[in-house]
């Protein structure tokens, strides 16, 4: 999200890979080129960022939900209904968007604590951008009003499975009763 800062990014760079795994969503891979996992829900995103899954440049794992991307990017299935969380390693609950699906992916990859960073769920207050790297021309308007209410049930489903979800984003529209907040410096 637009509140992400280079200070936040530096913290992630300084983490020890043996203790933490990073899942990047969409263009965040440009800021975390050595993340263990790259995720983008839209198959067409992969074809417009051909470098994101170039096997000669990246040795981590890539995932998508839709066809249309390169053949070597695994396509996971996803729930189209009201499923809150998937326990099936081949299916993700999406909550209507890719960031939510990435949380489900992190859970399926074995995370016990999932820290959201740059997860604003709202446009930047001055420039109106929805993403740290800026918005793309013709981008659909995010449906935050539909997505935000899905986070409390998601957090509860994760906690029932022994997984802690925390939002370390500097600015977020997700209420505290849905996902607790923390400062990235305190978490790390």
C-alpha positions as CSV (number, residue, x, y, z in Angstrom):
1,X,0.0,0.0,0.0
2,X,1.0,3.6,-0.3
3,X,2.0,4.0,3.4
4,X,4.9,1.6,3.0
5,X,8.3,3.3,3.4
6,X,11.8,2.4,2.6
7,X,12.5,2.2,6.3
8,X,9.9,-0.7,6.4
9,X,11.5,-2.3,3.4
10,X,15.0,-2.1,5.1
11,X,13.7,-4.1,8.0
12,X,12.5,-6.9,5.8
13,X,15.9,-6.9,3.9
14,X,17.7,-7.3,7.2
15,X,15.7,-10.3,8.3
16,X,17.4,-13.7,8.4
17,X,15.8,-16.0,5.7
18,X,16.0,-19.0,8.0
19,X,13.6,-17.4,10.5
20,X,11.1,-15.7,8.1
21,X,9.7,-16.2,4.7
22,X,8.5,-13.3,2.6
23,X,5.6,-13.5,0.2
24,X,5.4,-10.6,-2.2
25,X,2.2,-9.7,-3.8
26,X,2.1,-8.2,-7.3
27,X,4.8,-5.5,-7.9
28,X,6.2,-5.8,-4.4
29,X,8.7,-8.3,-5.9
30,X,10.6,-5.3,-7.3
31,X,11.3,-4.2,-3.7
32,X,12.0,-7.7,-2.4
33,X,13.8,-9.4,-5.3
34,X,15.0,-12.3,-3.1
35,X,11.7,-13.1,-1.5
36,X,11.0,-16.9,-1.2
37,X,7.6,-16.6,-2.8
38,X,5.9,-14.3,-5.4
39,X,2.2,-14.2,-5.8
40,X,-0.2,-12.4,-8.1
41,X,-3.7,-13.6,-8.5
42,X,-4.2,-12.4,-12.1
43,X,-2.6,-14.6,-14.8
44,X,-2.3,-11.5,-17.0
45,X,-0.2,-9.8,-14.4
46,X,2.5,-12.4,-15.0
47,X,2.6,-11.9,-18.8
48,X,3.0,-8.1,-18.4
49,X,5.9,-8.7,-15.9
50,X,7.8,-11.4,-17.7
51,X,10.8,-10.9,-15.5
52,X,9.0,-11.7,-12.3
53,X,9.1,-15.5,-13.0
54,X,12.2,-15.7,-15.2
55,X,13.8,-18.9,-13.9
56,X,17.3,-17.7,-14.9
57,X,16.9,-14.7,-12.5
58,X,14.7,-16.0,-9.7
59,X,14.9,-19.3,-7.8
60,X,12.0,-18.9,-5.5
61,X,8.4,-20.1,-6.0
62,X,5.7,-18.2,-8.0
63,X,1.9,-18.7,-7.7
64,X,-1.2,-17.4,-9.5
65,X,-4.9,-18.1,-9.4
66,X,-5.8,-17.5,-13.0
67,X,-4.7,-18.9,-16.4
68,X,-3.0,-16.6,-18.8
69,X,0.3,-16.5,-17.1
70,X,3.5,-18.4,-18.1
71,X,3.1,-22.2,-18.1
72,X,5.7,-22.7,-15.3
73,X,3.8,-20.5,-12.8
74,X,1.6,-22.9,-10.8
75,X,-2.1,-22.1,-10.9
76,X,-3.9,-22.7,-7.6
77,X,-7.6,-23.1,-7.6
78,X,-9.7,-20.7,-5.5
79,X,-13.1,-20.6,-3.7
80,X,-15.6,-18.4,-5.4
81,X,-18.0,-18.4,-2.5
82,X,-17.9,-17.2,1.1
83,X,-15.1,-19.5,2.3
84,X,-13.1,-17.7,4.9
85,X,-9.9,-19.9,4.8
86,X,-8.8,-22.9,2.8
87,X,-6.9,-25.8,4.4
88,X,-6.4,-27.4,1.0
89,X,-2.8,-26.7,-0.4
90,X,-4.2,-26.4,-3.9
91,X,-7.1,-24.0,-3.2
92,X,-7.1,-20.5,-1.8
93,X,-9.9,-18.4,-0.3
94,X,-9.6,-15.0,-1.8
95,X,-11.8,-12.6,0.1
96,X,-12.3,-11.0,-3.3
97,X,-8.8,-9.9,-3.9
98,X,-5.2,-11.1,-4.2
99,X,-3.9,-9.7,-0.9
100,X,-6.3,-11.8,1.1
101,X,-5.4,-14.9,-1.1
102,X,-1.8,-14.3,-0.3
103,X,-2.6,-14.5,3.5
104,X,-4.2,-17.9,2.8
105,X,-1.1,-18.9,0.8
106,X,1.2,-17.9,3.7
107,X,-0.9,-20.0,6.1
108,X,-0.7,-23.0,3.7
109,X,3.1,-22.5,3.4
110,X,3.3,-23.0,7.2
111,X,3.4,-19.5,8.7
112,X,2.6,-19.3,12.4
113,X,2.7,-15.5,12.4
114,X,1.6,-13.5,9.3
115,X,2.7,-9.8,9.3
116,X,1.0,-7.5,6.9
117,X,3.2,-4.7,5.7
118,X,1.9,-2.0,3.3
119,X,-1.6,-3.3,3.7
120,X,-3.5,0.0,3.7
121,X,-6.8,-1.0,2.2
122,X,-7.4,2.6,1.3
123,X,-5.9,5.2,-1.1
124,X,-3.1,7.5,0.0
125,X,-4.7,10.6,1.6
126,X,-2.9,13.1,-0.7
127,X,-2.0,11.5,-4.0
128,X,-4.9,9.0,-4.1
129,X,-2.6,6.0,-5.1
130,X,-3.6,2.6,-3.9
131,X,-0.2,1.0,-4.3
132,X,3.3,1.8,-3.0
133,X,4.7,1.8,-6.6
134,X,1.8,3.9,-7.9
135,X,-1.3,2.8,-9.8
136,X,-1.4,1.5,-13.3
137,X,-3.5,3.2,-16.0
138,X,-6.9,1.7,-16.4
139,X,-6.7,-0.2,-13.0
140,X,-10.1,-1.2,-11.5
141,X,-11.1,0.7,-8.4
142,X,-10.5,-1.5,-5.3
143,X,-13.6,-2.6,-3.5
144,X,-12.3,-1.9,0.0
145,X,-15.9,-1.6,1.4
146,X,-16.6,-5.2,0.4
147,X,-13.2,-6.6,1.5
148,X,-12.5,-5.0,4.9
149,X,-15.4,-6.8,6.7
150,X,-13.9,-10.2,5.7
151,X,-10.8,-9.7,7.9
152,X,-12.2,-10.4,11.3
153,X,-13.5,-13.8,10.3
154,X,-10.2,-14.5,8.6
155,X,-8.2,-13.6,11.7
156,X,-10.5,-15.7,13.8
157,X,-10.2,-18.7,11.5
158,X,-6.4,-18.3,11.5
159,X,-6.3,-18.1,15.4
160,X,-8.4,-21.2,15.6
161,X,-5.5,-22.9,13.7
162,X,-2.8,-21.4,15.9
163,X,-1.8,-18.7,13.5
164,X,-1.4,-15.0,14.5
165,X,-2.3,-12.3,12.0
166,X,-1.0,-8.8,12.7
167,X,-1.0,-5.6,10.6
168,X,2.2,-3.6,10.7
169,X,1.1,-1.2,8.0
170,X,1.7,2.5,8.9
171,X,-1.9,3.4,7.8
172,X,-4.7,1.0,7.4
173,X,-8.5,1.0,7.1
174,X,-8.7,-2.5,8.7
175,X,-10.2,-1.9,12.2
176,X,-8.3,-3.0,15.3
177,X,-11.0,-5.4,16.3
178,X,-10.5,-7.2,12.9
179,X,-6.7,-7.4,12.8
180,X,-4.5,-6.2,15.7
181,X,-1.9,-3.6,14.8
182,X,1.8,-3.4,15.7
183,X,4.9,-1.4,14.7
184,X,7.3,-3.3,12.5
185,X,10.2,-2.3,14.8
186,X,8.5,-4.0,17.7
187,X,7.7,-7.2,15.8
188,X,11.2,-7.7,14.6
